[in-house]
């Protein structure tokens, strides 16, 4: 008897397959026989355990992040993101090419908000998630990268004292 997690994982697998307009037989045909319909069906029913390696391969086949195949509560899909504060002077002066998309995004936010104080800019949780997508990482991974580049402000009040 499949566990609740196996059933939930199977339901996610089925939902992704169906979103792509594929039948089980369609998966087998599209994969050139690499993914047998009976095997994928058993994963979807939770009757057969799927290894992490096979799950990653299936995610690659479906062209989705592995996290999208995990059921709700899997610990990865809905990472909590909080707002951050960028040091604009450091960001705009930095020469690292990796920071160019964030600098452009920050300028666009400043323009949209009409906020040109020039020192700091709060990046909301939704903005942080969007930027993380651009960088192909999680919001916390992006925060780590920004910390390493020295463009985050831990206490914005310290800049004005």
C-alpha positions as a Markdown table, in Angstrom:
| # | Residue | x | y | z |
|---|---|---|---|---|
| 1 | Unk | 0.0 | 0.0 | 0.0 |
| 2 | Unk | 1.5 | 3.3 | -1.0 |
| 3 | Unk | 2.4 | 5.9 | 1.6 |
| 4 | Unk | 0.6 | 9.3 | 1.7 |
| 5 | Unk | 3.8 | 10.9 | 0.4 |
| 6 | Unk | 4.1 | 8.4 | -2.5 |
| 7 | Unk | 0.5 | 9.2 | -3.4 |
| 8 | Unk | 1.1 | 12.9 | -3.3 |
| 9 | Unk | 4.4 | 12.6 | -5.3 |
| 10 | Unk | 2.5 | 10.5 | -7.9 |
| 11 | Unk | -0.3 | 13.1 | -8.1 |
| 12 | Unk | 2.3 | 15.9 | -8.8 |
| 13 | Unk | 3.9 | 13.7 | -11.5 |
| 14 | Unk | 0.5 | 13.1 | -13.1 |
| 15 | Unk | -0.4 | 16.8 | -12.9 |
| 16 | Unk | 2.8 | 17.8 | -14.6 |
| 17 | Unk | 2.4 | 15.2 | -17.3 |
| 18 | Unk | -1.2 | 16.2 | -17.9 |
| 19 | Unk | -0.3 | 19.9 | -18.1 |
| 20 | Unk | 2.0 | 19.0 | -20.9 |
| 21 | Unk | -0.8 | 17.2 | -22.7 |
| 22 | Unk | 0.8 | 13.8 | -22.6 |
| 23 | Unk | -0.7 | 10.5 | -22.0 |
| 24 | Unk | 1.3 | 7.7 | -20.4 |
| 25 | Unk | 1.8 | 6.3 | -23.9 |
| 26 | Unk | 2.7 | 9.7 | -25.1 |
| 27 | Unk | 5.5 | 9.9 | -22.5 |
| 28 | Unk | 6.9 | 6.6 | -23.8 |
| 29 | Unk | 6.7 | 7.7 | -27.4 |
| 30 | Unk | 8.2 | 11.2 | -26.8 |
| 31 | Unk | 11.0 | 9.7 | -24.8 |
| 32 | Unk | 11.8 | 7.1 | -27.5 |
| 33 | Unk | 11.0 | 4.3 | -25.0 |
| 34 | Unk | 13.3 | 5.6 | -22.3 |
| 35 | Unk | 10.3 | 6.2 | -20.0 |
| 36 | Unk | 8.0 | 3.2 | -20.2 |
| 37 | Unk | 4.3 | 4.0 | -19.8 |
| 38 | Unk | 3.9 | 1.2 | -17.2 |
| 39 | Unk | 6.8 | 2.5 | -15.1 |
| 40 | Unk | 5.6 | 6.2 | -15.1 |
| 41 | Unk | 2.1 | 5.0 | -14.3 |
| 42 | Unk | 3.3 | 3.1 | -11.3 |
| 43 | Unk | 5.2 | 6.2 | -10.1 |
| 44 | Unk | 2.1 | 8.2 | -10.5 |
| 45 | Unk | 0.0 | 5.7 | -8.5 |
| 46 | Unk | 2.6 | 5.5 | -5.8 |
| 47 | Unk | 3.0 | 1.8 | -6.4 |
| 48 | Unk | 6.7 | 2.1 | -7.2 |
| 49 | Unk | 9.3 | 4.1 | -5.4 |
| 50 | Unk | 11.2 | 6.5 | -7.6 |
| 51 | Unk | 14.9 | 7.2 | -6.8 |
| 52 | Unk | 16.2 | 10.8 | -6.6 |
| 53 | Unk | 18.3 | 10.2 | -9.7 |
| 54 | Unk | 15.3 | 9.0 | -11.7 |
| 55 | Unk | 13.1 | 11.8 | -10.4 |
| 56 | Unk | 15.8 | 14.3 | -11.6 |
| 57 | Unk | 15.9 | 12.6 | -15.0 |
| 58 | Unk | 12.1 | 12.8 | -15.2 |
| 59 | Unk | 12.2 | 16.5 | -14.2 |
| 60 | Unk | 14.7 | 17.0 | -17.0 |
| 61 | Unk | 12.4 | 15.1 | -19.5 |
| 62 | Unk | 9.5 | 17.3 | -18.5 |
| 63 | Unk | 11.7 | 20.4 | -18.4 |
| 64 | Unk | 10.7 | 21.5 | -15.0 |
| 65 | Unk | 12.7 | 22.0 | -11.8 |
| 66 | Unk | 12.8 | 18.9 | -9.6 |
| 67 | Unk | 11.1 | 20.9 | -6.8 |
| 68 | Unk | 8.0 | 21.2 | -9.0 |
| 69 | Unk | 7.7 | 17.4 | -8.9 |
| 70 | Unk | 7.7 | 17.3 | -5.2 |
| 71 | Unk | 4.3 | 17.4 | -3.4 |
| 72 | Unk | 3.3 | 20.4 | -1.2 |
| 73 | Unk | 5.1 | 20.4 | 2.1 |
| 74 | Unk | 8.2 | 18.8 | 0.4 |
| 75 | Unk | 10.2 | 21.5 | 1.9 |
| 76 | Unk | 11.5 | 23.0 | -1.3 |
| 77 | Unk | 8.7 | 24.3 | -3.4 |
| 78 | Unk | 7.5 | 27.2 | -1.3 |
| 79 | Unk | 10.5 | 28.7 | 0.3 |
| 80 | Unk | 9.7 | 31.7 | 2.4 |
| 81 | Unk | 11.4 | 34.8 | 1.2 |
| 82 | Unk | 11.6 | 38.0 | 3.1 |
| 83 | Unk | 12.5 | 41.5 | 1.9 |
| 84 | Unk | 16.1 | 42.6 | 1.7 |
| 85 | Unk | 17.8 | 46.0 | 1.5 |
| 86 | Unk | 20.3 | 46.7 | -1.1 |
| 87 | Unk | 23.2 | 49.2 | -0.7 |
| 88 | Unk | 22.7 | 51.0 | -4.0 |
| 89 | Unk | 26.1 | 52.8 | -3.9 |
| 90 | Unk | 27.9 | 49.4 | -3.6 |
| 91 | Unk | 25.6 | 47.8 | -6.1 |
| 92 | Unk | 26.1 | 50.5 | -8.8 |
| 93 | Unk | 29.8 | 50.8 | -8.2 |
| 94 | Unk | 30.4 | 47.0 | -8.3 |
| 95 | Unk | 32.1 | 45.7 | -11.5 |
| 96 | Unk | 30.9 | 42.1 | -11.3 |
| 97 | Unk | 28.9 | 41.2 | -14.4 |
| 98 | Unk | 26.8 | 38.9 | -12.2 |
| 99 | Unk | 25.3 | 41.9 | -10.6 |
| 100 | Unk | 24.2 | 43.7 | -13.8 |
| 101 | Unk | 20.6 | 42.2 | -13.8 |
| 102 | Unk | 20.1 | 43.2 | -10.2 |
| 103 | Unk | 21.4 | 46.7 | -10.8 |
| 104 | Unk | 19.0 | 47.1 | -13.8 |
| 105 | Unk | 16.1 | 45.7 | -11.7 |
| 106 | Unk | 17.0 | 48.1 | -8.8 |
| 107 | Unk | 17.0 | 51.1 | -11.2 |
| 108 | Unk | 13.6 | 50.0 | -12.6 |
| 109 | Unk | 12.2 | 49.8 | -9.1 |
| 110 | Unk | 13.6 | 53.2 | -8.2 |
| 111 | Unk | 12.0 | 54.7 | -11.3 |
| 112 | Unk | 8.7 | 52.9 | -10.7 |
| 113 | Unk | 8.5 | 54.0 | -7.0 |
| 114 | Unk | 10.0 | 57.5 | -7.7 |
| 115 | Unk | 12.5 | 56.6 | -4.9 |
| 116 | Unk | 15.8 | 58.2 | -5.6 |
| 117 | Unk | 17.4 | 58.5 | -2.2 |
| 118 | Unk | 20.4 | 56.9 | -3.7 |
| 119 | Unk | 21.5 | 55.0 | -0.6 |
| 120 | Unk | 19.3 | 51.9 | -0.1 |
| 121 | Unk | 16.5 | 50.1 | -1.8 |
| 122 | Unk | 14.1 | 47.6 | -0.2 |
| 123 | Unk | 13.5 | 44.6 | -2.4 |
| 124 | Unk | 10.2 | 43.0 | -1.5 |
| 125 | Unk | 9.7 | 39.2 | -1.2 |
| 126 | Unk | 8.0 | 39.0 | -4.6 |
| 127 | Unk | 10.8 | 40.9 | -6.2 |
| 128 | Unk | 13.4 | 38.7 | -4.5 |
| 129 | Unk | 11.6 | 35.5 | -5.9 |
| 130 | Unk | 11.6 | 37.0 | -9.4 |
| 131 | Unk | 15.3 | 37.8 | -9.2 |
| 132 | Unk | 16.1 | 34.4 | -7.9 |
| 133 | Unk | 14.4 | 32.9 | -11.0 |
| 134 | Unk | 16.7 | 35.1 | -13.2 |
| 135 | Unk | 19.7 | 33.8 | -11.3 |
| 136 | Unk | 18.4 | 30.2 | -11.4 |
| 137 | Unk | 18.6 | 29.8 | -7.7 |
| 138 | Unk | 16.4 | 30.0 | -4.6 |
| 139 | Unk | 15.7 | 33.3 | -2.8 |
| 140 | Unk | 18.0 | 32.3 | 0.0 |
| 141 | Unk | 20.7 | 31.3 | -2.5 |
| 142 | Unk | 20.4 | 34.7 | -4.1 |
| 143 | Unk | 20.7 | 36.4 | -0.7 |
| 144 | Unk | 23.9 | 34.4 | -0.1 |
| 145 | Unk | 25.3 | 35.6 | -3.4 |
| 146 | Unk | 24.4 | 39.2 | -2.7 |
| 147 | Unk | 26.0 | 38.9 | 0.8 |
| 148 | Unk | 29.2 | 37.6 | -0.7 |
| 149 | Unk | 29.3 | 40.6 | -3.1 |
| 150 | Unk | 28.7 | 42.9 | -0.1 |
| 151 | Unk | 25.7 | 44.7 | -1.5 |
| 152 | Unk | 23.2 | 43.8 | 1.2 |
| 153 | Unk | 22.5 | 46.1 | 4.2 |
| 154 | Unk | 21.9 | 44.3 | 7.4 |
| 155 | Unk | 20.8 | 47.5 | 9.3 |
| 156 | Unk | 19.7 | 50.3 | 6.9 |
| 157 | Unk | 19.5 | 52.8 | 9.8 |
| 158 | Unk | 23.3 | 52.5 | 10.2 |
| 159 | Unk | 23.7 | 54.3 | 6.9 |
| 160 | Unk | 21.9 | 57.4 | 8.1 |
| 161 | Unk | 23.4 | 57.8 | 11.5 |
